Amino acid sequence: MKRQHKPECLNNQLIIFLICLAGYTDALFAAEQPNIVYILADDLGYGDLGCYNPQSKIPTPRLDRLASEGLRFTDAHSPSSVCTPTRYALLTGRYAWRTRLQRNVLGPWDKPLIAPDRLTVGKLLQQRGYATACIGKWHLGQNYATTDGKPPVGGAKNALSNVDFSQPITDGPITRGFDHYFGTIVPNYPPYCFIENDRTVGIPSLPMNGANFNIPGPTVPGWKLEDILPGLTTHAVNWIEDAAKKEKPFFLYFSLTSPHYPVVPSSEFAGTTPVGAYGDFVHQTDRSIGQIIDALERAGVAENTLVVFTSDNGPEITGEVNPGAYDRVQQFGHRSAGELRGAKRDAWEGGHRVPFITRWPGKIKAGTSSDEVICHVDFLATVAAILGETLPDNVAEDSVSILPVLLGKELQEPVREATVHHSARGKFAIRRGDWVLIDAPSGDDNGTHGEPQWLKDERGYPQHSHPGELFNLREDPAQQNNQYGQKPELVLELKSLLQKYQQEGRSTPGAPQKNDVEIQPFSPTKPVPKTPANKATQKN
């Protein structure tokens, strides 16, 4: 006689089986431990790539191809419109305005911004057995030994500094989650040399002048600015080839120095675009990224590698030798920010909406796009999700996983409740859904170098006297119609949410955490301190 199973028993068994299967799938997924390559361009605009701007006059065939092979985000953002804060958030999953860096960026000799005990993406991956490397621009501070025991000086009038370059550099990348480092701190900052792990490659012993936005300071003999990008690329390619031969998975953070100034394309690329030296430099940057992708292919690891490409903020508008973003519109008809308003430093979209392309064969569907609002600060939570890790409350306080978006899952709600943007001078903006509130009278942070009159006339930006700006980005992506005075309730809602995020030390679910310092609200009457570091950072 056959046993008669009750339907509910069968259903229960099926449910248990499916739960076990889901758990097994998650464990299997986590056990795969894909290689991860995160490529961060420097000052590359939303409109510089052909796959984002059909009217772009700069050829970017390798990035366009990468987009066709993966997922292209159309509403991705850097957490800040300048360098250092974006890099801090990317590696820690925490907004940099929770630290001592309330405005601008770090100077050449500033101390580390990432606390020694803070978990970074690199540290998490090291714990899971990954080989990790940072190759390129660091710009998050480190400690230098000095010949006189005093704090480092150099730059401006002190061209040769008091740094003892025969001693190790401490508290740099190899103490913040990377087994290996090779790069420059900032391409236009001293010391002008490559740094490998905790030592300079050679001893900077000659003065470098301040031309082309360089901060005066010591350089190694024979240092050529145009050799930086090729040198970094070659080192990254070699590191990938070596890492691929080992049994460990690997993580490469390839932090490009281009197309940040000094704009110095190699002779091979000079004159290859109709957008001057800047266009040539972007073209060369595209080739550099292609060389990284080719290295993955040659090593036979491309199929199990998540590649992320993005930029740290919007395009540069100032230019000493080469025209900035606004001048390029008039001289070459090329719009580095596309149709977005603003540029690097600004709280407007052009300051922080950036290209963001991901490729992961077999996981990410090729040739797709997403309008999901995401942010660089989400990287740590996303990596944790890939590894099947649960993060404690005092880690990655502002990071959410975008893994469901990468995998093409159907979302019931946005992955982020809201996203906070921060400008060079400390203006806050908060984005929720279609709406963005700039909690300052204007999103401009470039002052006299900001929007030229011809652009204001072309776009028809109306003047206003409101204490803030409110835009519906779905209806008004160019931010021409300020609705601050028409929607006071929405303004209050967004201000309250911003204050909640500021006060609770986090913007994600979890126990409240402490900020490192009291957060400074933007003050239009408060001048930028005229310290040597900040004089330098006005150019970055």
Secondary structure in CASP SS format (residue, H / E / C, confidence):
PFRMAT SS
TARGET T0000
AUTHOR 0000-0000-0000
METHOD secondary structure of the structure
MODEL  1
M C 1.00
K C 1.00
R C 1.00
Q C 1.00
H C 1.00
K C 1.00
P H 1.00
E H 1.00
C H 1.00
L H 1.00
N H 1.00
N H 1.00
Q H 1.00
L H 1.00
I H 1.00
I H 1.00
F H 1.00
L H 1.00
I H 1.00
C H 1.00
L H 1.00
A H 1.00
G H 1.00
Y H 1.00
T H 1.00
D H 1.00
A H 1.00
L H 1.00
F H 1.00
A H 1.00
A H 1.00
E H 1.00
Q C 1.00
P C 1.00
N E 1.00
I E 1.00
V E 1.00
Y E 1.00
I E 1.00
L E 1.00
A E 1.00
D C 1.00
D C 1.00
L C 1.00
G C 1.00
Y C 1.00
G C 1.00
D C 1.00
L C 1.00
G C 1.00
C C 1.00
Y C 1.00
N C 1.00
P C 1.00
Q C 1.00
S C 1.00
K C 1.00
I C 1.00
P C 1.00
T C 1.00
P H 1.00
R H 1.00
L H 1.00
D H 1.00
R H 1.00
L H 1.00
A H 1.00
S H 1.00
E C 1.00
G C 1.00
L E 1.00
R E 1.00
F E 1.00
T E 1.00
D E 1.00
A E 1.00
H E 1.00
S C 1.00
P C 1.00
S E 1.00
S C 1.00
V C 1.00
C H 1.00
T H 1.00
P H 1.00
T H 1.00
R H 1.00
Y H 1.00
A H 1.00
L H 1.00
L H 1.00
T H 1.00
G C 1.00
R C 1.00
Y C 1.00
A H 1.00
W H 1.00
R H 1.00
T C 1.00
R C 1.00
L C 1.00
Q C 1.00
R C 1.00
N C 1.00
V C 1.00
L C 1.00
G C 1.00
P C 1.00
W C 1.00
D C 1.00
K C 1.00
P C 1.00
L C 1.00
I C 1.00
A C 1.00
P C 1.00
D C 1.00
R C 1.00
L C 1.00
T C 1.00
V H 1.00
G H 1.00
K H 1.00
L H 1.00
L H 1.00
Q H 1.00
Q H 1.00
R C 1.00
G C 1.00
Y C 1.00
A E 1.00
T E 1.00
A E 1.00
C E 1.00
I E 1.00
G E 1.00
K C 1.00
W C 1.00
H C 1.00
L C 1.00
G C 1.00
Q C 1.00
N E 1.00
Y C 1.00
A C 1.00
T E 1.00
T C 1.00
D C 1.00
G C 1.00
K C 1.00
P C 1.00
P C 1.00
V C 1.00
G C 1.00
G E 1.00
A C 1.00
K C 1.00
N E 1.00
A C 1.00
L C 1.00
S C 1.00
N C 1.00
V E 1.00
D C 1.00
F C 1.00
S C 1.00
Q C 1.00
P C 1.00
I C 1.00
T E 1.00
D C 1.00
G C 1.00
P H 1.00
I H 1.00
T H 1.00
R C 1.00
G C 1.00
F C 1.00
D C 1.00
H E 1.00
Y E 1.00
F E 1.00
G E 1.00
T C 1.00
I C 1.00
V C 1.00
P C 1.00
N C 1.00
Y C 1.00
P C 1.00
P C 1.00
Y E 1.00
C C 1.00
F C 1.00
I E 1.00
E E 1.00
N C 1.00
D C 1.00
R E 1.00
T E 1.00
V C 1.00
G C 1.00
I C 1.00
P C 1.00
S C 1.00
L E 1.00
P E 1.00
M E 1.00
N C 1.00
G C 1.00
A H 1.00
N H 1.00
F H 1.00
N C 1.00
I C 1.00
P C 1.00
G E 1.00
P E 1.00
T E 1.00
V C 1.00
P C 1.00
G C 1.00
W C 1.00
K C 1.00
L H 1.00
E H 1.00
D H 1.00
I H 1.00
L H 1.00
P H 1.00
G H 1.00
L H 1.00
T H 1.00
T H 1.00
H H 1.00
A H 1.00
V H 1.00
N H 1.00
W H 1.00
I H 1.00
E H 1.00
D H 1.00
A H 1.00
A H 1.00
K C 1.00
K C 1.00
E C 1.00
K C 1.00
P C 1.00
F E 1.00
F E 1.00
L E 1.00
Y E 1.00
F E 1.00
S E 1.00
L C 1.00
T C 1.00
S C 1.00
P C 1.00
H C 1.00
Y C 1.00
P C 1.00
V C 1.00
V C 1.00
P C 1.00
S C 1.00
S C 1.00
E C 1.00
F C 1.00
A C 1.00
G C 1.00
T C 1.00
T C 1.00
P C 1.00
V C 1.00
G H 1.00
A H 1.00
Y H 1.00
G H 1.00
D H 1.00
F H 1.00
V H 1.00
H H 1.00
Q H 1.00
T H 1.00
D H 1.00
R H 1.00
S H 1.00
I H 1.00
G H 1.00
Q H 1.00
I H 1.00
I H 1.00
D H 1.00
A H 1.00
L H 1.00
E H 1.00
R H 1.00
A C 1.00
G C 1.00
V C 1.00
A H 1.00
E H 1.00
N H 1.00
T E 1.00
L E 1.00
V E 1.00
V E 1.00
F E 1.00
T E 1.00
S E 1.00
D C 1.00
N C 1.00
G C 1.00
P C 1.00
E C 1.00
I C 1.00
T C 1.00
G C 1.00
E C 1.00
V C 1.00
N C 1.00
P C 1.00
G C 1.00
A H 1.00
Y H 1.00
D H 1.00
R H 1.00
V H 1.00
Q H 1.00
Q H 1.00
F H 1.00
G C 1.00
H C 1.00
R C 1.00
S C 1.00
A C 1.00
G C 1.00
E C 1.00
L C 1.00
R C 1.00
G C 1.00
A C 1.00
K C 1.00
R C 1.00
D C 1.00
A C 1.00
W C 1.00
E H 1.00
G H 1.00
G H 1.00
H H 1.00
R E 1.00
V E 1.00
P E 1.00
F E 1.00
I E 1.00
T E 1.00
R E 1.00
W C 1.00
P C 1.00
G C 1.00
K C 1.00
I C 1.00
K C 1.00
A C 1.00
G C 1.00
T E 1.00
S E 1.00
S E 1.00
D C 1.00
E C 1.00
V C 1.00
I E 1.00
C E 1.00
H H 1.00
V H 1.00
D H 1.00
F H 1.00
L H 1.00
A H 1.00
T H 1.00
V H 1.00
A H 1.00
A H 1.00
I H 1.00
L H 1.00
G C 1.00
E C 1.00
T C 1.00
L C 1.00
P C 1.00
D C 1.00
N C 1.00
V C 1.00
A C 1.00
E C 1.00
D C 1.00
S C 1.00
V C 1.00
S C 1.00
I C 1.00
L H 1.00
P H 1.00
V H 1.00
L H 1.00
L C 1.00
G C 1.00
K C 1.00
E C 1.00
L C 1.00
Q C 1.00
E C 1.00
P C 1.00
V C 1.00
R C 1.00
E C 1.00
A C 1.00
T E 1.00
V E 1.00
H E 1.00
H E 1.00
S C 1.00
A C 1.00
R C 1.00
G C 1.00
K C 1.00
F E 1.00
A E 1.00
I E 1.00
R E 1.00
R E 1.00
G C 1.00
D C 1.00
W E 1.00
V E 1.00
L E 1.00
I E 1.00
D C 1.00
A C 1.00
P C 1.00
S C 1.00
G C 1.00
D C 1.00
D C 1.00
N C 1.00
G H 1.00
T H 1.00
H H 1.00
G C 1.00
E C 1.00
P C 1.00
Q H 1.00
W H 1.00
L H 1.00
K H 1.00
D H 1.00
E H 1.00
R H 1.00
G C 1.00
Y C 1.00
P C 1.00
Q C 1.00
H C 1.00
S C 1.00
H C 1.00
P C 1.00
G C 1.00
E E 1.00
L E 1.00
F E 1.00
N E 1.00
L C 1.00
R C 1.00
E C 1.00
D C 1.00
P C 1.00
A C 1.00
Q C 1.00
Q C 1.00
N C 1.00
N C 1.00
Q C 1.00
Y C 1.00
G C 1.00
Q C 1.00
K C 1.00
P H 1.00
E H 1.00
L H 1.00
V H 1.00
L H 1.00
E H 1.00
L H 1.00
K H 1.00
S H 1.00
L H 1.00
L H 1.00
Q H 1.00
K H 1.00
Y H 1.00
Q H 1.00
Q H 1.00
E H 1.00
G C 1.00
R C 1.00
S C 1.00
T C 1.00
P C 1.00
G C 1.00
A C 1.00
P C 1.00
Q C 1.00
K C 1.00
N C 1.00
D C 1.00
V C 1.00
E C 1.00
I C 1.00
Q C 1.00
P C 1.00
F C 1.00
S C 1.00
P C 1.00
T C 1.00
K C 1.00
P C 1.00
V C 1.00
P C 1.00
K C 1.00
T C 1.00
P H 1.00
A H 1.00
N H 1.00
K H 1.00
A H 1.00
T H 1.00
Q C 1.00
K C 1.00
N C 1.00
END
